[in-house]
Amino acid sequence: MEQIPVSVIICAKNEEKNLQHFLPSIINQKYSNFEIVLINDASSDDTLEIMKSFKVKYENIKIVNVKNNEAFWGNKKYALTLGIKAATNEHLLFTDADCKPVSKYWIETIIQNFSKEKTIVLGYGKYKFEKTFVNLLVRFETLLTAIQYFSYAKLRSPYMGVGRNLAYTKEDFFKTNGFISHIQIRSGDDDLFIQEAATKTNTAISLDVKSFTISNPPLTLEEWFRQKRRHVSTASYYKFNHKVLLGLYFTSKLLFYPIAIILLFLMSWQIIAPIILLYFIGLFIVFGMSAKRLKEKKLVFFLPLLEVSLLLFQFSIFITNTFSKPTHWK
């Protein structure tokens, strides 16, 4: 298949160490026609110098140096917009400075999903395995989110993607006027853009393992809590039908466990126990098949514990965001 020209776009803010470690995995991709657009988003460390050191060695690297602008202070979307405008090619592939493709065929595998009709491709960005409960929870939430946005896209109602593994065309970007309608919101360069640009027919998903990326996970619950607060804050800007459906999913999960426990005491356990058992059978089947496809099978062994823990975690984020706003992306 002809390898169409691709611009891989990486926006970095104070990422000198990650760039040194992860950028070679992008540079060494087995793809004949791609450039790498490195965006230095007003970093205060040696990020720009690291970018320049790579550019000296590789001709296909382009650097966009973004300085703080009073109107868009600390806004990643402003930096990304400048990077997209500087990109040479029509097809854009996005990832983060702390991400590594799991395969040398990442670009090829993602890009082959494009067609005349499919102009947006949703990929999967997984997290590195660590032997901690926080890591289990982070990877479970990532798996659950992927199951949801892949499933909605399959049902012709795409609502989000993840910026560490996402592709779309310049035409789609400029057709929606970029991020201008939500430029004031601190996050959402991925999901809020998909809310505007994705349609029933223009969105493809990539489930091939060679198309996955892997990132270093948040190491502490506090670090992850801050990260997810920013992500969750964008949900209030989703389309009404997506807010209703996702809200019903969360609410039904949150109510299931206390109601099940109460009914076990108030009603005959011979009636309630089979219903609860049926729920868990369905849960294990759905998550088991999905975890196998997305190479996260070990998570299934801890499924009930992880589900309850995640529900409590998400509820605490909801309460916290109700009374205070999350901080910038860096």
C-alpha positions as CSV (number, residue, x, y, z in Angstrom):
1,M,0.0,0.0,0.0
2,E,1.3,3.5,-0.8
3,Q,2.6,5.2,2.3
4,I,0.9,8.6,2.4
5,P,2.8,11.6,3.9
6,V,2.3,11.9,7.6
7,S,3.1,14.6,10.2
8,V,3.7,13.2,13.7
9,I,3.0,15.9,16.2
10,I,4.4,16.0,19.7
11,C,3.6,18.9,22.1
12,A,6.1,19.0,25.0
13,K,6.3,21.2,28.1
14,N,9.3,20.6,30.4
15,E,9.9,17.1,28.9
16,E,13.7,17.1,28.4
17,K,14.1,13.6,30.0
18,N,11.1,12.0,28.3
19,L,12.1,13.3,24.9
20,Q,15.6,11.8,25.2
21,H,14.1,8.5,26.2
22,F,11.0,8.2,23.9
23,L,11.7,10.3,20.8
24,P,14.0,7.6,19.2
25,S,11.1,5.2,19.1
26,I,9.3,7.7,16.9
27,I,12.4,8.5,14.8
28,N,13.0,4.7,14.1
29,Q,9.5,4.0,12.8
30,K,9.4,1.7,9.7
31,Y,7.6,4.3,7.5
32,S,9.1,5.9,4.5
33,N,7.3,9.3,4.4
34,F,6.9,11.1,7.7
35,E,8.0,14.2,9.5
36,I,8.1,14.9,13.2
37,V,6.8,18.2,14.4
38,L,8.2,19.0,17.9
39,I,6.3,21.7,19.7
40,N,8.2,23.4,22.6
41,D,5.4,24.8,24.7
42,A,7.2,27.6,26.6
43,S,9.3,25.1,28.6
44,S,11.5,26.3,31.4
45,D,14.0,23.4,31.3
46,D,16.2,22.2,28.4
47,T,13.4,20.8,26.3
48,L,14.2,23.1,23.4
49,E,17.9,22.3,23.5
50,I,17.1,18.5,23.4
51,M,14.8,19.1,20.4
52,K,17.6,21.0,18.6
53,S,20.1,18.2,19.3
54,F,17.8,15.7,17.5
55,K,17.1,18.0,14.6
56,V,20.8,18.3,13.9
57,K,20.9,14.5,13.3
58,Y,17.5,14.0,11.5
59,E,16.3,16.0,8.6
60,N,12.6,15.1,9.0
61,I,12.3,16.9,12.4
62,K,10.7,20.3,12.5
63,I,10.7,22.5,15.7
64,V,7.9,24.9,16.6
65,N,9.1,27.1,19.5
66,V,6.0,28.6,21.3
67,K,6.4,31.5,23.7
68,N,3.9,32.4,26.3
69,N,1.1,34.5,25.0
70,E,-0.9,36.7,27.4
71,A,-4.2,35.7,25.7
72,F,-3.4,32.0,25.8
73,W,-1.2,31.7,28.9
74,G,-0.2,28.1,29.5
75,N,-2.7,26.8,26.9
76,K,-1.7,23.6,25.2
77,K,-4.3,24.1,22.5
78,Y,-2.6,27.3,21.4
79,A,0.7,25.5,21.1
80,L,-0.9,22.6,19.2
81,T,-2.6,25.0,16.8
82,L,0.8,26.5,15.9
83,G,2.2,23.0,15.4
84,I,-0.6,21.9,13.2
85,K,-0.3,25.0,11.0
86,A,3.5,24.3,10.7
87,A,2.9,20.7,9.7
88,T,3.7,20.0,6.0
89,N,1.3,17.1,5.5
90,E,-2.5,16.7,5.4
91,H,-2.6,13.6,7.7
92,L,-1.7,14.3,11.3
93,L,-0.8,11.7,14.0
94,F,-0.6,12.9,17.6
95,T,1.2,11.5,20.6
96,D,2.8,12.8,23.8
97,A,6.4,13.3,24.8
98,D,6.2,10.6,27.4
99,C,4.7,8.0,25.0
100,K,6.4,5.1,23.1
101,P,4.8,3.1,20.3
102,V,4.8,-0.6,21.1
103,S,5.9,-1.4,17.5
104,K,8.1,0.1,14.8
105,Y,4.9,-0.2,12.6
106,W,2.9,2.2,14.7
107,I,2.6,4.9,12.1
108,E,1.8,2.5,9.3
109,T,-0.8,0.6,11.3
110,I,-2.7,3.7,12.4
111,I,-2.5,5.4,9.0
112,Q,-3.8,2.4,7.1
113,N,-7.2,3.1,8.7
114,F,-7.6,6.3,6.7
115,S,-9.7,6.3,3.6
116,K,-11.8,8.8,1.6
117,E,-14.6,8.4,4.1
118,K,-12.5,7.8,7.3
119,T,-10.6,11.0,8.3
120,I,-10.3,10.4,12.0
121,V,-8.6,7.4,13.6
122,L,-8.9,6.6,17.4
123,G,-6.0,4.6,18.8
124,Y,-5.3,3.0,22.2
125,G,-2.8,4.5,24.6
126,K,-2.0,2.0,27.4
127,Y,0.1,2.5,30.5
128,K,3.2,0.6,31.6
129,F,2.8,-2.2,34.1
130,E,4.0,-1.6,37.7
131,K,3.5,-3.7,40.8
132,T,1.2,-1.3,42.7
133,F,-2.5,-1.1,43.3
134,V,-2.5,2.5,42.0
135,N,-1.1,1.1,38.7
136,L,-3.8,-1.5,38.6
137,L,-6.4,1.1,39.0
138,V,-4.9,3.5,36.4
139,R,-4.7,0.7,33.8
140,F,-8.2,-0.5,34.6
141,E,-9.6,3.1,34.1
142,T,-7.7,3.4,30.9
143,L,-9.1,0.1,29.7
144,L,-12.7,1.0,30.7
145,T,-12.4,4.4,28.9
146,A,-11.1,2.7,25.7
147,I,-13.9,0.1,25.8
148,Q,-16.4,3.0,26.0
149,Y,-15.0,5.3,23.2
150,F,-14.2,2.4,20.9
151,S,-17.8,1.0,21.4
152,Y,-19.4,4.4,20.8
153,A,-17.4,4.8,17.7
154,K,-18.5,1.4,16.5
155,L,-22.1,2.4,17.2
156,R,-21.6,5.4,14.9
157,S,-21.6,7.9,17.8
158,P,-17.9,8.8,18.5
159,Y,-17.4,11.1,21.5
160,M,-13.7,11.1,22.4
161,G,-10.2,9.9,21.7
162,V,-6.9,10.2,23.6
163,G,-4.3,12.7,22.5
164,R,-1.4,10.2,23.1
165,N,-2.7,8.1,20.1
166,L,-5.0,10.0,17.8
167,A,-4.9,10.9,14.1
168,Y,-7.0,13.2,11.9
169,T,-6.6,15.4,8.8
170,K,-5.8,19.1,8.6
171,E,-9.0,19.5,6.7
172,D,-11.0,18.3,9.7
173,F,-9.1,20.6,12.0
174,F,-9.7,23.7,10.0
175,K,-13.3,22.7,9.1
176,T,-14.1,23.0,12.8
177,N,-12.0,26.1,13.3
178,G,-9.6,24.1,15.3
179,F,-10.0,24.4,19.1
180,I,-11.4,27.9,19.0
181,S,-14.8,27.1,20.5
182,H,-13.2,25.6,23.6
183,I,-9.8,27.3,23.6
184,Q,-10.6,28.7,27.1
185,I,-10.9,25.2,28.6
186,R,-7.7,23.9,30.0
187,S,-8.0,20.4,28.6
188,G,-9.9,18.8,25.8
189,D,-7.6,19.1,22.9
190,D,-8.5,15.5,22.1
191,D,-12.1,14.7,23.4
192,L,-13.6,18.1,22.8
193,F,-12.2,18.2,19.3
194,I,-13.7,14.8,18.6
195,Q,-17.0,16.0,19.9
196,E,-17.0,18.7,17.1
197,A,-15.2,16.9,14.3
198,A,-16.4,13.3,14.5
199,T,-19.5,12.1,12.6
200,K,-21.3,8.8,12.2
201,T,-19.2,8.0,9.1
202,N,-15.8,9.6,9.4
203,T,-14.3,7.9,12.4
204,A,-12.3,4.6,12.4
205,I,-10.8,2.7,15.3
206,S,-7.5,0.9,15.4
207,L,-7.4,-2.3,17.6
208,D,-4.2,-3.8,16.1
209,V,-1.6,-4.2,18.8
210,K,1.0,-2.7,16.6
211,S,-0.9,0.6,16.7
212,F,-0.8,0.9,20.5
213,T,1.3,3.4,22.4
214,I,2.6,2.9,26.0
215,S,3.2,5.6,28.6
216,N,4.7,5.9,32.0
217,P,1.8,5.9,34.5
218,P,1.1,8.3,37.3
219,L,3.0,6.8,40.3
220,T,0.9,8.1,43.1
221,L,-2.9,8.4,43.7
222,E,-2.4,12.2,44.3
223,E,-0.7,12.6,40.9
224,W,-3.4,10.6,39.1
225,F,-6.1,12.5,41.0
226,R,-4.8,15.8,39.6
227,Q,-4.6,14.4,36.1
228,K,-8.1,12.9,36.1
229,R,-9.6,16.1,37.5
230,R,-8.5,18.0,34.4
231,H,-9.8,15.2,32.1
232,V,-13.2,14.9,33.8
233,S,-13.7,18.6,33.8
234,T,-14.3,18.5,30.0
235,A,-17.2,16.1,30.2
236,S,-19.6,18.9,31.0
237,Y,-19.0,20.3,27.5
238,Y,-20.0,17.0,25.7
239,K,-23.0,16.7,23.6
240,F,-26.2,16.2,25.5
241,N,-26.8,12.6,24.4
242,H,-23.2,11.6,25.4
243,K,-23.6,13.3,28.8
244,V,-26.8,11.5,29.4
245,L,-25.6,8.0,28.4
246,L,-22.2,8.3,30.2
247,G,-24.0,9.7,33.3
248,L,-26.5,6.9,33.3
249,Y,-23.6,4.4,33.1
250,F,-21.8,5.9,36.1
251,T,-24.9,6.4,38.1
252,S,-26.2,2.8,37.6
253,K,-22.8,1.4,38.6
254,L,-22.6,3.6,41.6
255,L,-26.1,2.6,42.8
256,F,-25.8,-1.1,42.0
257,Y,-23.6,-2.2,44.9
258,P,-25.4,-0.4,47.8
259,I,-28.8,-1.5,46.4
260,A,-27.7,-5.1,45.9
261,I,-26.4,-5.2,49.6
262,I,-29.7,-3.7,50.9
263,L,-31.9,-6.1,48.9
264,L,-29.9,-9.1,50.1
265,F,-31.1,-8.2,53.6
266,L,-34.6,-7.1,52.8
267,M,-35.6,-9.7,50.3
268,S,-35.0,-13.4,49.8
269,W,-31.3,-14.0,49.0
270,Q,-32.4,-16.9,46.6
271,I,-33.9,-14.2,44.3
272,I,-31.3,-11.5,44.6
273,A,-28.1,-13.6,44.6
274,P,-28.7,-15.0,41.1
275,I,-29.3,-11.5,39.8
276,I,-26.0,-10.3,41.3
277,L,-24.3,-13.4,39.9
278,L,-25.7,-12.7,36.5
279,Y,-24.4,-9.2,36.6
280,F,-20.8,-10.3,37.4
281,I,-20.9,-13.0,34.7
282,G,-21.8,-10.3,32.2
283,L,-19.1,-8.0,33.6
284,F,-16.4,-10.7,33.3
285,I,-17.4,-11.6,29.8
286,V,-17.4,-8.1,28.5
287,F,-14.2,-7.0,30.3
288,G,-12.5,-10.3,29.7
289,M,-13.0,-10.2,25.9
290,S,-12.0,-6.5,25.8
291,A,-9.0,-7.0,28.0
292,K,-7.8,-9.9,25.9
293,R,-8.1,-7.7,22.7
294,L,-6.3,-4.8,24.3
295,K,-3.6,-7.0,26.0
296,E,-4.7,-6.3,29.6
297,K,-5.9,-9.8,30.6
298,K,-4.4,-9.6,34.1
299,L,-6.8,-6.9,35.1
300,V,-9.7,-9.3,34.9
301,F,-8.6,-11.2,38.0
302,F,-9.2,-8.0,40.2
303,L,-12.3,-6.9,38.4
304,P,-14.9,-6.4,41.3
305,L,-12.3,-4.7,43.5
306,L,-11.1,-2.4,40.7
307,E,-14.6,-1.5,39.7
308,V,-15.6,-0.5,43.3
309,S,-12.4,1.4,43.9
310,L,-12.7,3.3,40.6
311,L,-16.3,4.3,41.3
312,L,-15.2,5.8,44.7
313,F,-12.3,7.5,43.0
314,Q,-14.5,9.0,40.3
315,F,-17.1,10.1,42.8
316,S,-14.5,11.9,44.8
317,I,-13.3,13.7,41.6
318,F,-16.9,14.7,40.9
319,I,-17.3,16.2,44.4
320,T,-13.9,18.0,44.3
321,N,-14.5,19.5,40.8
322,T,-17.9,20.7,42.0
323,F,-16.2,23.0,44.5
324,S,-13.0,24.0,42.8
325,K,-11.5,24.1,39.3
326,P,-8.5,21.9,38.2
327,T,-5.2,23.4,37.2
328,H,-3.4,23.6,33.8
329,W,-2.0,20.7,31.9
330,K,1.5,21.3,33.2
